[in-house]
Amino acid sequence: MKKMTAKERVLASLRHQPTDMIPLSLGFGVNEPAQIQLQKHLGLKNHRQGRAYLLGYRDTRSVMPAYAGPKNRHAILKDGCSIDIWNIKRRPVSYGSGHYLEIED
């Protein structure tokens, strides 16, 4: 099979047709511990090189309108939590070298 472009690969997969490889989407990105391991594995100098390497394999792109919601969507509360655009309170939870946001009750 010939090498496909990202567009050809995604469209073929949506049609349930064979592709040259599985389409890759990074979604919200790769977490920091995985980036560090990739950097070590590939012998790269920094995280930026690792991200550039991954972007070369990404098959999807994001297209979205400009944000028009509440102005304070990234505000941090006194307890360290934040309120997202759906008015959901989220608390940062550390996993060592970074964090993710957990929904608060």
N, C-alpha and C positions, 0 to 999 in steps of 0.2 A: 504494500500500500504506500502511496506517495505521502510525503509530509504535508499535513494540512495546516492552513492558517488557523489562528484562534477562532475567527468567525466561522470558518467552514466546520471546525471541530464542534463548536457549541451548537450550531444549527443542525448538524448531522445527529448529534446526541439527542437533541430535542425531537428529532424525527425517528428516534430509535434505530438509527443506522450505524454501521461500524465506523469507528474513528481510528486514527493512527495511534492515539493514546487517550487516556481518560482526561476530560476537560478539568482544569484546575481553577478553583476560585479561592482566594485568600480570605474572603469574607471580611471580618474586622481585623485581619492581620494574624501574625504568628506571635504567640506570647514570648516574653523576654527569655525565659530559660531555654526554649527551643531555638531562639535566634542565637543564643550563646553557643549551644551545641553545634548548630550549623556552621557558625563562624569557626569554631575549633576544627570541625570535620573538614571544611574546605580550606583551612589555613588562611582565612581572611584577616585583615588587620582591624576591622571595626564592624559595628552593627550596620552601618550605612551600606557597606559592601554586601552584607548578607541580605538586606532588603532589596538592593538592586539585583542581586542574583535571583531572588524569588520572583521579582516582578517580571523577569524575562520568561518565566514559565506560566504566568497568569493568563488565563483565557477569557476572563470576564472583565468588564469595565463598569463603572458606576456613572449613571447620568441621573441627576436629580435637580429639582428647582432650588432656588435660594431659600434658605430657612426664613420663615415668616412668623414663627411662634413667639412665646414669651421672651423678653429680653434677658431675663435672669436664669436662663436654662442651665448654666454652668456654675451657679452660685453654690458655695460650700456653706453649710449650716454650722453653728457653734459646736455640735457634736461630731463634726467631721463628715456627716452625711450630705447628700445632694438630692435635689428633687428634679426628676427628668421631665421631659416635655409632656408626659402623660400624667403628671402629678404623682408619680410613684417615688417614694423615698428609698434611696439606695445607700448602703454603707460599704466603704472600701474594705476588702478583706485581703490581707497580705499573704502571698505564697512564697515569701523569701526575697526574691529580687524584683518583685512587682506586685500588682494587686488586680483584683477584679471587683465588680460591684454586685453586692448581694442585696436582694429586695428586703426591706425592713417591714415589719408588721405595723 
